[in-house]
Amino acid sequence: MNTAAERRAELGSFLRARRAHLDPTAVGLPPAGPRRRGGLRREEVATLSGVSATWYTWLEQGRDIQPSRQVLDALARTLRLTATEHAYVLSLAGYTQLPTAAEPVDLAAPGHVQRLLDALAGCPAYAIAPDWTITGWNAAYAALYPNAAAVAPSERNLLWLVFTDPYVRELLPDWETTSGRFVAEFRAEAGPRLGDLARSPVVQRLLRTSEPFRDAWQDHHIEGFASRLRRFHHPVQGVLHYEHHRLAPADHPDLHVVIYTPAAPPPEAADA
């Protein structure tokens, strides 16, 4: 986000979303009954965190107040935030170094990054910019996802393709889970720069045209990337299993290289 007001607004929206999703019993309160909605009330979060209800309300409203690191740590404990979510809240409040303004996205990966991708023969791999524009890929990725080369450069964005390309829906048997996780990872990575990226044409088009994306975006879920096993249902090669990794070149830290290394299927899949 490029202004303090936008960062405060995102912080308030995020706290509201997490408060609404928290089970009262998780913090020792009675379960939500027929006379109250799920989640915690503002007053309950304030009391459990040791702040006044008025001050906490102002924080959710995005008012111009500066919460201390200790208060944010207390809110993170109350709301049962993950380490990634906690770091996200701190970054929005200015307790981590803010990234520089987003640079224009190059539509092609630097030459040495493309050569790295090409060297990963047999491992589908691609590179994405901060707004998740796909800037380069290798032959193995083209075999897994042929549309990478066919779509217009302006639409060669991972979020756009995941939510709009029918081929991707067929390729991902766990599309509902994976698509939501991608949005959560995108938000986590964007951090204070989220305002800039949220105004990107791709995100704005998805908010207008894709209900699943809009729902996932408004959920304010935050999740850091973790290497994991992925399964694809290829129309020609059948079911494929890969381990999903992501690296960042030291000289281009905003550019992520995503690599799928062949992996054995999990035991439950082998027994099926």
FENBELCOR-V191011 format. One record per run of one state. SS is the DSSP state (H for helix, E for strand, C for the rest). FROM is the first residue (numbers start at 1). TO is the last residue. If there is no record, write none. Layout:
# FENBELCOR-V191011
ss:from:to
SS:FROM:TO
SS:FROM:TO
This chain:
# FENBELCOR-V191011
ss:from:to
C:1:3
H:4:21
C:22:23
H:24:27
C:28:41
H:42:49
C:50:52
H:53:60
C:61:68
H:69:78
C:79:82
H:83:92
C:93:110
H:111:119
C:120:124
E:125:128
C:129:132
E:133:137
C:138:138
H:139:144
C:145:146
H:147:150
C:151:152
H:153:155
C:156:156
E:157:157
H:158:164
C:165:165
H:166:171
C:172:174
H:175:198
C:199:200
H:201:209
C:210:210
H:211:218
C:219:227
E:228:234
C:235:237
E:238:248
C:249:255
E:256:262
C:263:266
H:267:271
C:272:272
